[in-house]
Amino acid sequence: MHLSDILNAIVLDEGRATVEVSEDWGQGRASFGGLVAAVGNRAMRHLVPQDRCLRSLQTTFIGPAPPGTWRIGVQVVRVGRAVTVARCDIGVGEEIAAAIIGVYGAPRPSAVNVALHAVPAPQRAEDMEDSPLPLGAPKFLQHFAMRWLEGPAMFSGVHTPGKAYVRHRDPAPPTESHAVAIADCLPTPAMSMYRAPAPASSLVWSLELVSHDFDFAPDAWWRIEHDIEAARDGYVSQTGTLYDPTGRPAALTRQLVAIFG
């Protein structure tokens, strides 16, 4: 089941919907966190006009959302002159699995304009081969192709940042929600510091879009770079940048990850 199949199946009825998520989107006991956030954004988009761009998406992973039937509840919390704030809760059974807040803002005239500069990669994606999936890789990774620039030196005991080209295997034209999903598909760099496999679970993920151009080929290569800023007591704070296929920064990401071991 492609990402676009899941997104297009979301049909709200008085702010509620259900959607079926297939096993191939699994990640341990749960489903891929980027899919959870992408589903929440698409659901909120049914209530938020397209001329209000996604500025911030904050996802709190309250519990696992395994493949199967997800319940979706959406509400618009506030509508201002330029900004709409919406909320989406995703539930499985009687439990809430995720709470997602979307901030959507129309462009406004401003005297402040600071652009993020593109950081050139040491290699072009076209000059590289697809990286094989590591043994025991989560099922959802079959929906993406990866070409690692640095890493994944998982379980090496040496700290290695995560830097990779990534593209969807979904043949549908990319959307805002495709960008949301792809921004989350690299494993936490904390995995490089273990010497044996260990579980990890995202608790809070904040994504800020700084570009809103999604008019790229479905198989275009995006680039993700992320690293640990701090780690203590079993919690990792990490930040990163998603670059679009032209090399421009598209989104900034910050994530709190619980690690076990």
ROVEXMI-129825 format. One line per field, with one value per residue (C-alpha): residue number from 0; residue in one letter; chain; x, y, z. Coordinates in nm, 2 decimals, decimal comma. Example, Ala and Ser with C-alpha at 12.3 -4.5 7.8 and 13.67 -1.06 7.14 Angstrom:
BEGIN
i = c(0	1)
aa = c(A	S)
ch = c(A	A)
east = c(1,23	1,37)
north = c(-0,45	-0,11)
up = c(0,78	0,71)
//
This chain:
BEGIN
i = c(0	1	2	3	4	5	6	7	8	9	10	11	12	13	14	15	16	17	18	19	20	21	22	23	24	25	26	27	28	29	30	31	32	33	34	35	36	37	38	39	40	41	42	43	44	45	46	47	48	49	50	51	52	53	54	55	56	57	58	59	60	61	62	63	64	65	66	67	68	69	70	71	72	73	74	75	76	77	78	79	80	81	82	83	84	85	86	87	88	89	90	91	92	93	94	95	96	97	98	99	100	101	102	103	104	105	106	107	108	109	110	111	112	113	114	115	116	117	118	119	120	121	122	123	124	125	126	127	128	129	130	131	132	133	134	135	136	137	138	139	140	141	142	143	144	145	146	147	148	149	150	151	152	153	154	155	156	157	158	159	160	161	162	163	164	165	166	167	168	169	170	171	172	173	174	175	176	177	178	179	180	181	182	183	184	185	186	187	188	189	190	191	192	193	194	195	196	197	198	199	200	201	202	203	204	205	206	207	208	209	210	211	212	213	214	215	216	217	218	219	220	221	222	223	224	225	226	227	228	229	230	231	232	233	234	235	236	237	238	239	240	241	242	243	244	245	246	247	248	249	250	251	252	253	254	255	256	257	258	259	260)
aa = c(M	H	L	S	D	I	L	N	A	I	V	L	D	E	G	R	A	T	V	E	V	S	E	D	W	G	Q	G	R	A	S	F	G	G	L	V	A	A	V	G	N	R	A	M	R	H	L	V	P	Q	D	R	C	L	R	S	L	Q	T	T	F	I	G	P	A	P	P	G	T	W	R	I	G	V	Q	V	V	R	V	G	R	A	V	T	V	A	R	C	D	I	G	V	G	E	E	I	A	A	A	I	I	G	V	Y	G	A	P	R	P	S	A	V	N	V	A	L	H	A	V	P	A	P	Q	R	A	E	D	M	E	D	S	P	L	P	L	G	A	P	K	F	L	Q	H	F	A	M	R	W	L	E	G	P	A	M	F	S	G	V	H	T	P	G	K	A	Y	V	R	H	R	D	P	A	P	P	T	E	S	H	A	V	A	I	A	D	C	L	P	T	P	A	M	S	M	Y	R	A	P	A	P	A	S	S	L	V	W	S	L	E	L	V	S	H	D	F	D	F	A	P	D	A	W	W	R	I	E	H	D	I	E	A	A	R	D	G	Y	V	S	Q	T	G	T	L	Y	D	P	T	G	R	P	A	A	L	T	R	Q	L	V	A	I	F	G)
ch = c(A	A	A	A	A	A	A	A	A	A	A	A	A	A	A	A	A	A	A	A	A	A	A	A	A	A	A	A	A	A	A	A	A	A	A	A	A	A	A	A	A	A	A	A	A	A	A	A	A	A	A	A	A	A	A	A	A	A	A	A	A	A	A	A	A	A	A	A	A	A	A	A	A	A	A	A	A	A	A	A	A	A	A	A	A	A	A	A	A	A	A	A	A	A	A	A	A	A	A	A	A	A	A	A	A	A	A	A	A	A	A	A	A	A	A	A	A	A	A	A	A	A	A	A	A	A	A	A	A	A	A	A	A	A	A	A	A	A	A	A	A	A	A	A	A	A	A	A	A	A	A	A	A	A	A	A	A	A	A	A	A	A	A	A	A	A	A	A	A	A	A	A	A	A	A	A	A	A	A	A	A	A	A	A	A	A	A	A	A	A	A	A	A	A	A	A	A	A	A	A	A	A	A	A	A	A	A	A	A	A	A	A	A	A	A	A	A	A	A	A	A	A	A	A	A	A	A	A	A	A	A	A	A	A	A	A	A	A	A	A	A	A	A	A	A	A	A	A	A	A	A	A	A	A	A	A	A	A	A	A	A)
east = c(0,00	0,16	0,15	-0,08	-0,33	-0,35	-0,37	-0,64	-0,85	-0,90	-1,26	-1,39	-1,75	-1,82	-1,45	-1,40	-1,27	-1,11	-0,82	-0,67	-0,29	-0,12	0,15	0,42	0,42	0,52	0,80	0,84	0,52	0,39	0,38	0,62	0,60	0,64	0,32	0,13	0,23	0,15	-0,19	-0,26	-0,16	-0,37	-0,67	-0,63	-0,60	-0,96	-1,05	-0,77	-0,76	-0,46	-0,36	-0,25	0,08	0,20	0,44	0,47	0,36	0,41	0,34	0,33	0,35	0,14	0,13	0,19	-0,02	0,01	-0,11	-0,48	-0,78	-0,69	-0,96	-0,91	-1,06	-0,99	-1,09	-0,99	-0,88	-0,84	-0,87	-0,69	-0,64	-0,34	-0,29	-0,51	-0,43	-0,58	-0,55	-0,58	-0,60	-0,52	-0,65	-0,64	-0,91	-1,00	-0,65	-0,51	-0,19	-0,09	-0,19	-0,09	-0,10	-0,07	0,00	-0,09	-0,01	-0,08	0,22	0,23	0,45	0,75	1,07	1,25	1,36	1,64	1,70	1,86	2,15	2,19	2,47	2,63	2,65	2,99	2,83	2,54	2,27	2,29	2,65	2,57	2,40	2,10	2,21	2,08	1,85	2,02	1,93	1,61	1,52	1,17	0,91	0,82	1,16	1,06	0,86	1,18	1,51	1,82	2,17	2,38	2,63	2,74	2,62	2,43	2,72	2,45	2,57	2,94	2,99	3,10	2,89	2,80	2,56	2,29	2,32	2,14	1,96	1,61	1,32	0,97	0,88	0,53	0,46	0,21	0,31	0,46	0,25	0,30	0,23	0,49	0,75	0,63	0,67	1,01	1,16	1,13	1,26	1,62	1,70	1,81	2,19	2,19	2,18	2,54	2,65	2,52	2,72	2,41	2,05	1,84	1,49	1,41	1,08	1,00	0,81	0,78	0,86	0,85	0,87	0,89	0,85	1,06	0,98	0,65	0,75	0,65	0,64	0,91	0,91	0,79	1,13	1,33	1,60	1,56	1,84	1,82	2,10	2,05	2,25	2,23	2,25	2,22	2,16	2,11	1,91	1,78	1,65	1,80	1,75	1,82	1,79	1,81	1,74	1,54	1,67	1,45	1,57	1,72	1,93	1,73	1,64	1,28	1,22	1,38	1,32	1,37	1,29	1,29	1,36	1,35	1,62	1,64	1,97)
north = c(0,00	0,33	0,64	0,81	0,52	0,57	0,95	0,95	0,71	0,97	1,11	1,32	1,30	1,57	1,58	1,20	0,93	0,59	0,46	0,12	0,09	-0,22	-0,43	-0,31	0,02	-0,15	-0,03	-0,27	-0,28	0,04	0,19	0,44	0,77	0,97	0,80	0,89	1,26	1,26	1,11	1,37	1,65	1,52	1,49	1,84	1,97	1,87	2,16	2,41	2,60	2,53	2,89	2,86	2,68	2,42	2,61	2,37	2,02	1,89	1,52	1,36	0,98	0,88	0,51	0,26	0,29	-0,06	-0,15	-0,19	0,05	0,40	0,63	1,00	1,30	1,65	2,00	2,35	2,51	2,87	3,07	3,41	3,66	3,47	3,16	2,85	2,61	2,26	1,94	1,57	1,28	0,93	0,64	0,26	0,07	0,27	0,43	0,76	0,68	1,03	1,40	1,63	2,01	2,18	2,55	2,68	3,03	3,25	3,46	3,82	4,12	4,14	4,34	4,03	3,78	3,54	3,25	2,92	2,84	2,51	2,29	2,10	1,73	1,56	1,34	1,35	1,09	1,00	0,89	0,65	0,31	0,22	0,12	-0,23	-0,25	-0,36	-0,70	-0,66	-0,32	-0,20	-0,30	0,06	0,12	-0,08	0,23	0,44	0,41	0,53	0,62	0,69	0,98	0,91	0,62	0,41	0,28	0,13	-0,08	0,02	0,19	0,51	0,82	0,87	1,15	1,04	1,18	1,03	1,08	0,94	0,91	0,77	0,46	0,59	0,67	0,95	1,31	1,43	1,64	1,83	1,51	1,32	1,57	1,52	1,14	1,15	1,38	1,10	0,80	0,78	0,59	0,80	0,86	0,71	0,37	0,42	0,43	0,09	-0,23	-0,44	-0,37	-0,18	-0,04	0,33	0,52	0,87	1,07	1,41	1,53	1,89	1,97	2,32	2,37	2,66	2,59	2,49	2,37	2,01	2,01	1,74	1,41	1,12	0,95	1,27	1,25	1,45	1,47	1,44	1,53	1,49	1,45	1,43	1,75	1,60	1,26	1,17	0,93	0,74	1,04	1,17	1,53	1,54	1,80	1,79	1,94	1,81	1,94	1,93	1,78	2,12	2,12	2,40	2,35	2,24	2,17	2,18	1,89	1,84	1,51	1,37	0,99	0,74	0,48	0,16	0,01)
up = c(0,00	-0,11	0,11	-0,14	-0,11	0,26	0,24	-0,03	0,17	0,44	0,41	0,70	0,82	1,08	1,17	1,20	0,98	0,98	0,77	0,72	0,75	0,61	0,77	0,53	0,72	1,05	1,27	1,57	1,77	1,60	1,25	1,10	1,29	0,97	0,85	1,16	1,12	0,75	0,81	1,07	0,84	0,55	0,78	0,91	0,55	0,49	0,73	0,65	0,32	0,10	0,08	0,45	0,42	0,68	0,91	1,20	1,28	1,63	1,70	2,04	2,02	2,32	2,24	1,96	1,65	1,50	1,15	1,12	1,16	1,29	1,42	1,33	1,50	1,37	1,49	1,41	1,74	1,62	1,30	1,29	1,01	0,88	1,10	1,16	1,43	1,41	1,61	1,51	1,74	1,60	1,80	1,79	1,97	2,28	2,31	2,17	1,99	1,88	1,92	1,64	1,63	1,29	1,25	0,91	0,80	0,50	0,38	0,51	0,41	0,64	0,67	0,80	0,54	0,64	0,40	0,50	0,28	0,10	0,22	-0,08	-0,04	-0,10	-0,37	-0,61	-0,55	-0,92	-0,87	-0,59	-0,56	-0,35	0,00	0,10	0,40	0,72	0,87	1,07	0,92	0,99	0,73	0,64	0,48	0,18	0,07	0,05	-0,14	0,04	-0,05	0,26	0,26	0,62	0,83	0,91	1,13	1,36	1,65	1,59	1,93	1,75	1,72	1,35	1,22	0,98	0,63	0,34	0,01	0,03	-0,22	-0,21	-0,40	-0,43	-0,80	-0,71	-0,73	-0,40	-0,17	0,15	0,35	0,14	0,26	0,62	0,59	0,42	0,69	0,95	0,78	0,90	1,23	1,53	1,52	1,88	1,71	1,60	1,96	2,06	2,00	1,97	1,86	2,11	2,10	2,05	2,04	1,93	2,20	2,04	1,69	1,58	1,21	1,07	0,69	0,55	0,18	0,03	-0,32	-0,37	-0,75	-0,80	-0,98	-0,76	-0,78	-0,70	-0,43	-0,11	0,15	0,52	0,77	1,14	1,46	1,84	2,03	2,38	2,53	2,90	3,12	2,82	2,62	2,31	2,17	1,80	1,53	1,15	0,81	0,52	0,18	-0,13	-0,47	-0,57	-0,26	-0,08	0,29	0,30	0,67	1,01	1,25	1,62	1,80	2,15	2,14	2,42	2,40	2,60	2,69)
//
